[in-house]
Amino acid sequence: MNPRVSTVHPNPDYTITLTFANGEVRRFDVKPYLDKGIFRELKDLQKFNTVKPFLGSIQWQGGQDFCPDTLYMDSEPEAKIQANAA
């Protein structure tokens, strides 16, 4: 079982920075989902920014959410992202 989300921070590039219960900080890219179903609403940055931790995962005001395992497995460690940017 993968660690669960303890905090989430939305970023202006439609990614979210996640801190997991094990202390890892990872970034998940929401852009691939923004043209699908209920996730289309999140193209509005004001709505995108409503993301909150919810029962070990995350959820937006409109009810959009992701499985916590997906968030962990499909995200990249923040340190790796910062190293690639340098």
C-alpha positions as CSV (number, residue, x, y, z in Angstrom):
1,M,0.0,0.0,0.0
2,N,1.3,3.4,-1.0
3,P,1.5,6.3,1.5
4,R,-1.5,8.6,1.7
5,V,-1.7,12.4,1.1
6,S,-1.3,14.7,4.1
7,T,-1.1,18.1,2.3
8,V,-1.7,19.4,-1.2
9,H,-0.8,22.7,-2.9
10,P,-2.1,23.6,-6.4
11,N,0.3,25.2,-8.8
12,P,-0.5,27.6,-11.7
13,D,0.7,25.1,-14.3
14,Y,-2.1,22.6,-13.4
15,T,0.2,20.4,-11.3
16,I,-0.3,19.8,-7.6
17,T,2.4,19.4,-5.0
18,L,1.7,16.6,-2.6
19,T,3.2,15.8,0.7
20,F,2.6,12.2,1.7
21,A,2.4,10.7,5.2
22,N,5.9,9.3,4.8
23,G,7.3,12.8,4.3
24,E,7.8,12.5,0.6
25,V,7.1,15.6,-1.5
26,R,5.9,14.8,-5.1
27,R,4.3,16.6,-8.0
28,F,1.3,15.2,-9.9
29,D,0.4,16.6,-13.3
30,V,-3.3,17.1,-13.8
31,K,-3.1,18.4,-17.4
32,P,-3.6,15.0,-19.1
33,Y,-7.0,14.8,-17.3
34,L,-8.3,18.3,-18.1
35,D,-10.1,17.3,-21.3
36,K,-11.9,14.4,-19.7
37,G,-15.4,14.4,-18.1
38,I,-15.8,16.2,-14.9
39,F,-12.1,17.3,-14.9
40,R,-12.9,19.8,-17.6
41,E,-14.2,22.1,-14.9
42,L,-10.7,22.3,-13.5
43,K,-9.4,24.3,-16.5
44,D,-10.8,27.3,-14.5
45,L,-7.8,28.0,-12.2
46,Q,-10.1,29.3,-9.5
47,K,-11.8,25.9,-9.4
48,F,-8.5,24.1,-9.7
49,N,-7.2,26.0,-6.7
50,T,-10.0,24.5,-4.5
51,V,-8.1,21.2,-4.1
52,K,-7.9,19.9,-0.5
53,P,-6.7,16.8,1.2
54,F,-9.5,14.3,1.7
55,L,-9.4,10.9,3.4
56,G,-5.8,10.2,2.5
57,S,-6.3,11.5,-1.1
58,I,-7.4,14.8,-2.5
59,Q,-10.7,16.3,-3.7
60,W,-11.8,19.5,-5.4
61,Q,-15.0,21.4,-4.6
62,G,-16.7,19.9,-7.6
63,G,-16.2,16.4,-6.3
64,Q,-13.2,15.5,-8.6
65,D,-10.7,13.3,-7.0
66,F,-7.9,10.7,-7.7
67,C,-7.1,7.4,-6.1
68,P,-4.2,8.0,-3.6
69,D,-2.3,5.1,-5.3
70,T,-2.5,6.9,-8.6
71,L,-1.3,10.2,-7.0
72,Y,1.7,8.4,-5.6
73,M,2.6,6.1,-8.6
74,D,2.1,8.7,-11.3
75,S,3.8,11.6,-9.5
76,E,7.5,12.6,-9.6
77,P,9.6,13.4,-6.6
78,E,10.0,17.2,-6.1
79,A,13.8,16.9,-5.8
80,K,14.0,15.2,-9.3
81,I,11.9,18.0,-10.8
82,Q,14.1,20.7,-9.2
83,A,17.2,19.0,-10.4
84,N,15.9,18.8,-14.0
85,A,15.1,22.6,-13.9
86,A,18.6,23.5,-12.9
